[in-house]
Amino acid sequence: MQRRTDVNLGVGSMSVPTDRTHGRDRSDGASAPARGSGGSQPRSARLDQIAAADPASADLIRRLLGIAVRNLPQSISAGQFAFRLDGRRQSDGTWLLTPAGTSPRYAAIAALGLLRLPEPGQRSVLGESCSDLVGRLTARLEEVSGLGDLAMLTWAAAECGHDVLPQALARLGQLDDPQRPAAVVDAAWVVSALVAARGSADVEQHLERARSRLLAARDVLYPHVTGDGQPWFRSHVGSFADQVYPLQALARLHHSADDPQALAAAAAVAAAVCAAQGEAGQWWWHYDSRSGAVVEGYPVYSVHQHAMAPMALLDLGEAGGDAHLESIARGLRWLASPPETAEALILDEPATTWRKVARPDHRKAVRGLRAASTRIHPGWRLPVLDKVFPAGVVDYECRPYELGWLLMTWLS
């Protein structure tokens, strides 16, 4: 679906046109000076924060924001958000992006990000307002069976003040049993959704149960599932997402109403993942929840570098903790110039970010072997695997939630 892509980001008193202003693609990931329309740039308090810490990172984020509002319309077909955009290099060397699948969860995350634009900007990207989109996504709440999907839809309804929120909260209450094991990401999103709804509905009993579940699941870091339910060889392993979303949820919980225990837990998770960050700024993928050590680093995902890590850490900073701005800037520098590959992960034409840099390990053998070995002997990572499966494979796809989180992170 083709839509006009001259979108006013509407941040503060500044705006930026999102037609291509950065000239040709640059393999070093740096952004060329903006041209035309006076070279105006988006601004927000968070952009000002990162600009003070690292001006080059702020320039990169401004470039990415323009890419986001040009990319997202390509993910919409017949009113539905695609699961992903697949990139294919054509014979003339240019790239073609093709949508595949659908995902209401990704649509809800895109809505959360696009809510940061003024309504005309939302309509330029979506062809409707975010409230309209949320209304369509929640039209059949009784059919939503995934806890994470329902939590994201509830969060989006709360953020946009949609009148479907009471029904979404009721359905979330029916589906969520905090006494049963749940994916940590889903459990964190339940907390974030209820925190977002706190000013509009009485969610305190449900929130207290969800809070207790999330706090109880953490060791040094988070595993993948609350309670039991994982295979023995990976029961100690948690992904980067399993750390970021609880960190964010607990920071927002404290910010919404004084909760020092939640803030302390969020700060501890942040300190552990920042301590484990790669030398080039990589936010690694799998961790030992018992110690905080890295189990397996790859893939390294672009969305972790430009959105998810900054989103959680900046939320922590706004709740009264340490925002770890230097770690955020290091992560952005990796995205601009990843040492594992000479390929650019950020393209201005077509407007996209490639999803990840991975190992040539399609069967995920490295992850499985390292999970099992560290279960038996913590810290035993079988270093020979780094030589047999060196990282450097670029995944040529982009998912709409990645750019939704980008907008939400930097335009909050």
C-alpha positions as CSV (number, residue, x, y, z in Angstrom):
1,M,0.0,0.0,0.0
2,Q,1.5,3.3,-1.1
3,R,0.9,6.4,1.1
4,R,2.3,9.8,1.3
5,T,5.5,9.8,3.4
6,D,6.0,13.5,4.2
7,V,5.1,13.1,7.9
8,N,5.5,15.8,10.5
9,L,7.0,14.1,13.5
10,G,5.6,17.0,15.6
11,V,8.1,16.9,18.5
12,G,8.2,20.1,20.4
13,S,8.5,23.0,18.1
14,M,10.4,21.2,15.4
15,S,9.5,18.8,12.6
16,V,11.3,16.9,9.9
17,P,10.1,15.9,6.4
18,T,10.6,12.2,5.9
19,D,11.3,12.2,2.2
20,R,14.9,11.0,1.6
21,T,17.2,13.7,3.0
22,H,20.4,11.7,3.6
23,G,21.6,11.2,0.1
24,R,23.0,7.8,-0.9
25,D,23.3,4.9,1.5
26,R,26.5,5.1,3.5
27,S,28.2,1.9,4.4
28,D,29.7,3.5,7.6
29,G,26.1,4.0,9.0
30,A,26.7,7.7,9.5
31,S,24.0,10.2,8.5
32,A,24.6,12.8,5.9
33,P,23.5,16.4,6.6
34,A,19.8,16.9,6.0
35,R,18.9,18.9,2.9
36,G,15.8,20.8,1.9
37,S,13.0,22.3,3.9
38,G,15.5,24.1,6.1
39,G,17.0,20.9,7.5
40,S,14.7,20.9,10.5
41,Q,15.1,18.0,12.9
42,P,12.8,16.3,15.5
43,R,13.4,17.1,19.1
44,S,12.4,15.6,22.4
45,A,13.8,15.5,25.9
46,R,15.3,12.0,25.3
47,L,17.0,13.2,22.1
48,D,18.4,16.1,24.0
49,Q,19.7,13.6,26.6
50,I,21.5,11.4,24.2
51,A,22.8,14.5,22.2
52,A,24.4,15.8,25.4
53,A,26.1,12.4,25.9
54,D,27.0,11.6,22.3
55,P,25.9,14.0,19.5
56,A,26.6,11.3,16.8
57,S,24.1,9.0,18.4
58,A,21.5,11.7,18.4
59,D,22.1,12.2,14.7
60,L,21.7,8.5,14.1
61,I,18.4,8.4,16.0
62,R,17.0,11.4,14.0
63,R,17.9,9.5,10.8
64,L,16.2,6.3,12.1
65,L,13.0,8.2,13.1
66,G,12.7,9.4,9.5
67,I,13.3,5.9,8.2
68,A,10.6,4.5,10.6
69,V,7.8,6.7,9.3
70,R,8.7,5.9,5.7
71,N,9.0,2.2,6.4
72,L,5.8,1.5,8.4
73,P,3.3,2.2,5.6
74,Q,5.0,-0.6,3.6
75,S,4.0,-3.0,6.4
76,I,0.3,-2.3,6.0
77,S,-1.8,-4.2,3.6
78,A,-5.6,-4.3,3.5
79,G,-5.6,-2.5,6.9
80,Q,-3.5,-5.2,8.5
81,F,0.1,-5.0,9.8
82,A,2.5,-7.5,8.3
83,F,4.5,-9.8,10.5
84,R,7.7,-8.8,8.7
85,L,9.1,-7.1,5.5
86,D,11.4,-9.4,3.6
87,G,14.3,-7.8,1.7
88,R,15.4,-9.2,-1.6
89,R,18.2,-7.8,-3.6
90,Q,17.2,-7.3,-7.3
91,S,19.4,-7.8,-10.4
92,D,20.1,-4.1,-10.5
93,G,21.4,-4.1,-7.0
94,T,18.4,-2.3,-5.4
95,W,16.3,-3.9,-2.6
96,L,12.7,-4.9,-2.7
97,L,10.7,-5.1,0.5
98,T,7.8,-7.6,0.5
99,P,5.3,-8.0,3.4
100,A,4.7,-11.5,4.8
101,G,2.2,-12.7,7.4
102,T,0.2,-10.6,9.9
103,S,0.5,-9.8,13.6
104,P,-1.9,-8.0,15.8
105,R,0.8,-7.8,18.5
106,Y,3.1,-6.0,16.2
107,A,0.3,-3.7,15.1
108,A,-0.3,-2.8,18.8
109,I,3.3,-2.0,19.3
110,A,3.4,0.1,16.1
111,A,0.3,1.9,17.5
112,L,2.2,2.7,20.7
113,G,5.0,4.2,18.8
114,L,2.8,6.1,16.3
115,L,0.8,7.6,19.2
116,R,3.9,9.8,19.7
117,L,3.1,11.6,16.4
118,P,0.3,14.2,16.2
119,E,-2.9,12.8,14.6
120,P,-2.1,14.1,11.1
121,G,1.2,12.2,11.2
122,Q,-0.6,9.1,12.4
123,R,-3.0,9.3,9.5
124,S,-0.2,9.9,7.0
125,V,1.4,6.6,8.0
126,L,-1.7,4.5,8.8
127,G,-4.5,6.0,6.7
128,E,-6.4,6.4,10.1
129,S,-5.7,7.5,13.6
130,C,-4.0,5.2,16.2
131,S,-7.3,5.2,18.1
132,D,-9.1,3.9,14.9
133,L,-6.4,1.2,14.6
134,V,-6.7,0.1,18.2
135,G,-10.5,0.0,17.8
136,R,-10.1,-2.4,14.9
137,L,-7.5,-4.6,16.7
138,T,-9.7,-5.0,19.7
139,A,-13.0,-5.6,17.9
140,R,-12.9,-9.3,18.8
141,L,-11.2,-9.4,22.2
142,E,-13.0,-12.6,23.1
143,E,-11.1,-14.4,20.4
144,V,-7.6,-13.3,21.6
145,S,-6.1,-16.2,23.5
146,G,-2.4,-15.2,23.8
147,L,-1.6,-13.4,27.0
148,G,1.1,-11.3,25.4
149,D,-1.1,-10.3,22.5
150,L,-3.9,-9.3,24.9
151,A,-1.5,-7.4,27.2
152,M,-0.2,-5.4,24.2
153,L,-3.7,-4.6,23.0
154,T,-4.7,-3.5,26.5
155,W,-1.6,-1.3,26.8
156,A,-2.3,0.4,23.5
157,A,-6.0,0.9,24.4
158,A,-4.9,2.5,27.7
159,E,-2.3,4.8,26.1
160,C,-4.7,6.2,23.5
161,G,-7.6,6.5,25.9
162,H,-9.9,4.2,23.9
163,D,-13.3,3.4,25.3
164,V,-12.6,-0.3,24.7
165,L,-10.3,-0.3,27.7
166,P,-12.8,-1.7,30.2
167,Q,-13.5,-4.7,28.0
168,A,-9.8,-5.2,27.4
169,L,-9.0,-5.2,31.1
170,A,-11.9,-7.6,31.8
171,R,-10.6,-10.0,29.2
172,L,-7.1,-9.7,30.5
173,G,-8.4,-10.6,34.0
174,Q,-10.1,-13.7,32.6
175,L,-7.0,-14.9,30.6
176,D,-4.3,-14.1,33.1
177,D,-3.7,-16.4,36.1
178,P,-0.6,-15.1,38.0
179,Q,-0.4,-18.4,39.8
180,R,0.4,-20.3,36.5
181,P,3.8,-20.2,34.7
182,A,3.9,-17.6,32.0
183,A,6.5,-16.3,29.5
184,V,8.5,-13.6,31.3
185,V,7.9,-11.2,28.4
186,D,4.1,-11.7,28.6
187,A,4.2,-11.3,32.4
188,A,6.1,-8.0,32.0
189,W,3.7,-6.7,29.4
190,V,0.8,-7.4,31.8
191,V,2.4,-5.2,34.4
192,S,3.1,-2.4,31.8
193,A,-0.5,-2.6,30.5
194,L,-2.0,-2.4,34.0
195,V,0.3,0.5,34.9
196,A,-0.8,2.3,31.7
197,A,-4.4,1.8,32.7
198,R,-3.9,2.9,36.3
199,G,-5.2,6.4,35.8
200,S,-8.4,5.2,34.0
201,A,-9.6,2.1,35.9
202,D,-9.2,0.2,39.2
203,V,-6.6,-2.3,38.4
204,E,-4.8,-2.5,41.7
205,Q,-5.7,-6.1,42.7
206,H,-4.7,-7.5,39.3
207,L,-1.6,-5.3,39.3
208,E,-0.5,-6.5,42.7
209,R,-0.7,-10.1,41.7
210,A,1.1,-9.4,38.4
211,R,3.8,-7.4,40.2
212,S,4.4,-10.2,42.7
213,R,4.8,-12.8,39.9
214,L,7.3,-10.6,38.1
215,L,9.4,-9.8,41.1
216,A,9.4,-13.5,42.2
217,A,10.6,-14.8,38.9
218,R,14.0,-13.0,39.0
219,D,17.2,-14.5,40.2
220,V,20.2,-12.3,39.3
221,L,18.5,-11.9,35.9
222,Y,15.3,-13.3,34.5
223,P,14.8,-16.8,33.0
224,H,12.4,-17.3,30.0
225,V,9.4,-18.5,32.0
226,T,8.0,-17.7,35.4
227,G,7.9,-20.8,37.5
228,D,8.6,-24.3,36.0
229,G,8.0,-25.4,32.5
230,Q,11.3,-25.1,30.6
231,P,13.5,-28.1,29.5
232,W,16.2,-28.8,32.1
233,F,19.1,-27.7,29.8
234,R,17.7,-24.2,29.3
235,S,15.7,-23.5,32.4
236,H,18.5,-21.1,33.5
237,V,18.6,-19.2,30.2
238,G,16.8,-15.9,29.6
239,S,17.0,-13.8,26.5
240,F,17.7,-10.0,26.2
241,A,13.9,-9.5,25.8
242,D,13.4,-11.4,29.0
243,Q,15.5,-8.7,30.8
244,V,14.4,-5.6,29.0
245,Y,10.6,-5.9,29.3
246,P,10.6,-6.6,33.1
247,L,13.1,-3.8,33.6
248,Q,10.8,-1.4,31.8
249,A,7.7,-2.7,33.5
250,L,9.2,-2.4,37.0
251,A,10.6,1.1,36.3
252,R,7.2,2.2,35.1
253,L,5.5,0.6,38.1
254,H,7.7,2.7,40.4
255,H,7.2,5.8,38.3
256,S,3.4,5.4,38.5
257,A,3.3,5.0,42.3
258,D,6.2,4.8,44.7
259,D,7.6,1.2,44.7
260,P,11.2,1.1,45.9
261,Q,11.3,-2.7,45.6
262,A,10.4,-2.6,41.9
263,L,12.9,0.2,41.3
264,A,15.7,-1.8,43.0
265,A,14.9,-4.9,40.9
266,A,14.9,-2.8,37.7
267,A,18.2,-1.2,38.6
268,A,19.8,-4.5,39.3
269,V,18.7,-6.0,35.9
270,A,20.0,-2.9,34.2
271,A,23.3,-3.0,35.9
272,A,23.8,-6.7,35.0
273,V,23.0,-6.4,31.3
274,C,25.1,-3.2,31.0
275,A,28.1,-4.9,32.7
276,A,27.7,-7.8,30.2
277,Q,27.5,-5.5,27.1
278,G,30.0,-6.3,24.4
279,E,33.1,-4.4,23.8
280,A,31.7,-2.9,20.6
281,G,28.4,-2.1,22.2
282,Q,26.5,-5.4,21.5
283,W,23.5,-6.2,23.6
284,W,23.9,-9.9,23.8
285,W,21.1,-12.4,23.3
286,H,21.1,-15.2,26.0
287,Y,22.1,-14.9,29.7
288,D,22.4,-17.2,32.7
289,S,19.7,-16.0,35.0
290,R,21.6,-17.4,38.0
291,S,24.7,-15.3,37.5
292,G,24.1,-12.7,34.8
293,A,26.8,-14.2,32.6
294,V,26.4,-14.3,28.8
295,V,25.5,-17.8,27.6
296,E,25.4,-17.0,23.9
297,G,25.8,-13.6,22.4
298,Y,24.4,-14.0,18.9
299,P,22.2,-13.0,17.1
300,V,22.6,-9.3,17.9
301,Y,19.4,-7.5,17.0
302,S,19.1,-4.0,15.6
303,V,16.0,-3.3,17.6
304,H,17.9,-4.0,20.8
305,Q,20.5,-1.4,19.9
306,H,18.3,1.4,18.7
307,A,15.1,0.9,20.7
308,M,14.6,-1.8,23.3
309,A,17.7,-1.2,25.4
310,P,17.4,2.6,25.3
311,M,13.6,2.4,25.9
312,A,14.0,0.4,29.2
313,L,17.0,2.3,30.4
314,L,15.5,5.7,29.7
315,D,12.3,4.6,31.5
316,L,14.6,3.6,34.4
317,G,16.2,7.0,34.4
318,E,12.9,8.8,34.4
319,A,11.8,6.6,37.4
320,G,14.8,7.8,39.4
321,G,17.4,5.2,38.4
322,D,20.5,5.4,36.2
323,A,19.7,5.7,32.5
324,H,23.2,4.3,31.6
325,L,23.5,6.8,28.7
326,E,27.0,5.7,27.8
327,S,25.8,2.1,27.4
328,I,23.0,3.4,25.2
329,A,25.4,5.4,23.1
330,R,27.8,2.3,22.7
331,G,24.9,0.3,21.5
332,L,24.0,2.8,18.9
333,R,27.6,3.0,17.7
334,W,27.5,-0.8,17.1
335,L,24.4,-0.3,14.9
336,A,26.2,2.4,12.9
337,S,29.3,0.2,12.3
338,P,29.0,-3.4,13.4
339,P,32.4,-5.0,13.5
340,E,31.0,-8.5,12.5
341,T,30.1,-7.4,9.0
342,A,31.0,-4.8,6.3
343,E,27.3,-4.5,5.3
344,A,25.2,-1.5,6.4
345,L,22.3,-2.4,8.7
346,I,20.6,0.9,8.1
347,L,19.3,1.8,4.6
348,D,17.8,5.1,3.5
349,E,16.5,3.6,0.2
350,P,14.5,1.5,0.7
351,A,13.9,2.9,4.2
352,T,14.7,0.0,6.5
353,T,16.9,-1.5,9.2
354,W,18.0,-5.1,8.8
355,R,16.9,-7.3,11.6
356,K,20.1,-8.9,13.0
357,V,23.7,-10.1,12.7
358,A,23.8,-13.9,13.4
359,R,26.0,-17.0,13.1
360,P,25.7,-19.3,10.1
361,D,23.9,-21.7,12.4
362,H,20.5,-22.4,11.0
363,R,19.8,-25.2,13.4
364,K,20.7,-23.1,16.4
365,A,23.2,-25.6,17.6
366,V,25.4,-23.1,19.3
367,R,22.6,-21.9,21.4
368,G,21.6,-25.4,22.4
369,L,25.1,-26.5,23.2
370,R,25.9,-23.5,25.2
371,A,22.6,-23.7,27.1
372,A,23.3,-27.3,28.0
373,S,27.0,-26.8,28.9
374,T,26.4,-23.8,31.1
375,R,23.6,-25.7,32.9
376,I,26.1,-28.4,33.8
377,H,29.0,-26.1,34.5
378,P,28.3,-22.3,34.7
379,G,30.6,-20.4,32.6
380,W,31.6,-23.3,30.3
381,R,30.7,-21.8,26.9
382,L,32.8,-24.1,24.6
383,P,34.8,-21.3,22.9
384,V,35.6,-23.4,19.9
385,L,32.1,-22.7,18.7
386,D,33.1,-19.1,18.0
387,K,35.6,-20.3,15.4
388,V,33.4,-22.9,13.9
389,F,30.4,-20.6,13.6
390,P,31.8,-17.0,13.3
391,A,29.1,-14.2,13.4
392,G,28.5,-12.1,10.4
393,V,25.4,-13.2,8.6
394,V,22.9,-10.4,8.1
395,D,19.1,-11.2,8.3
396,Y,17.5,-9.1,5.5
397,E,14.1,-8.5,7.1
398,C,12.5,-5.8,9.3
399,R,9.5,-6.2,11.6
400,P,7.0,-3.3,12.3
401,Y,7.3,-3.6,16.1
402,E,11.0,-2.7,15.8
403,L,10.2,0.7,14.5
404,G,7.2,1.1,16.8
405,W,9.5,0.7,19.8
406,L,11.9,3.1,18.1
407,L,9.2,5.9,17.9
408,M,8.0,5.2,21.4
409,T,11.5,5.2,22.8
410,W,12.8,8.5,21.4
411,L,9.6,10.6,21.0
412,S,8.2,9.8,24.5
